[in-house]
Amino acid sequence: MPVERIQGVHLGRTAAEAEEDVKKGVLLTSLDRAVSWARKQSMWPVTFGLACCAIEMMATGAADYDLSRWGMELFRASPRQADLMIVAGRVSQKMAPVLRTIYDQMPEPKWVISMGVCASAGGMFTNYAILQGVDTIVPVDIYVPGCPPKPEMLMYGILRLHEKVRTKGTVK
Amino acid sequence: MSRGEQRPQDFLGGLAAAARGMGVVIKQVFRPDVTERYPQQIDEPPPRSHIGRHLLNRYENGLEKCIGCELCAYACPADAIWVEGADNDPENPVSPGERHAKDYQINYLRCIMCGLCVEACPTRALTMTHAYEMAFTSREDAIFTKEQLLEPPLPLGTAPGTQEG
């Protein structure tokens, strides 16, 4: 499918963006930095494993690739107690309002990782039954490619999210 | 508990049963763990596994191997590849032969990493590396252009964000 090529950035940042991030870091007060550090230290994901990516998410939480090294082994079933939603798997049209409801029930601050290509952009299912990307209904912070992404890939996405949370201030 | 045993009848018996149970748990503390400590310790994926970024190869003399035949785009089950071929300028050829890829993009938010494109390529221009450390903050960042695909991938563990601050 042809897409218009926009000058994107390989693996995240240009020099200008990194400099901007450093400037933002310097401007943050100590309290902001402490709060951002605390927020990234133990983000609790909500159980939103939908399809095959859920298996890899469970494998990431298990012993071989431990998510509790970052305090995330506790997948809360109730969205009221969670602050991270890892959308793991393809989202069908039927599931989309449910996903939005769960997202709305999560208290601020909240983040979304779209795990796998199906959640990010519809993946290989270019049809009318599958939502072509979960970012059509919720704002996504990190897109993790793969089908399914290796546990190390999901961990890399989580590390990037931690960096994003740590360097951005609490003032929106 | 086996059929012959009875539930502990007194306090000390109950305590002994609890201690036996805790012994099973405490034994796990002294067993070696199997955790792969990504990103400090990274196990190289198996050699034939196809999980990671693609790489467009060149010949030794610098010419690109890709001839713009679009077989990879045709083989892709997820429609993740866009190829546009063009004729080679005879004075400055990009690839040996008549045509080259004028535009080559892979959308990593559609690519399912099946490797069918690598199988389809007649010149072995397209191969898959093990550089799986990819995470994007927007959809546009995930569309890798020909220039990005031509450059060799970073070794595992060096991608931005793996060194925890």
Interface residues (C-beta under 8 A of the other chain):
Chain A: M1 P2 V3 R5 I6 G8 V9 H10 L11 G12 R13 A63 D64 Y65 D66 R69 V117 S120 A121 G122 G123 M124 T126 G133 D135 D141 I142 Y143 V144 P145 G146 C147 P149 K150 P151 E152 M153 M155 Y156 G157 L159 R160 H162 E163 K164 R166
Chain B: D33 V34 T35 E36 R37 Y38 P39 I42 P45 I51 P77 A78 D79 W82 D103 Q105 N107 Y108 L109 R110 C111 I112 M113 C114 Y132 E133 M134 A135 F136 T137 S138 R139 E140 D141 A142 I143 F144 T145 Q148 E151 L154 A159 P160 G161 T162 E164 G165
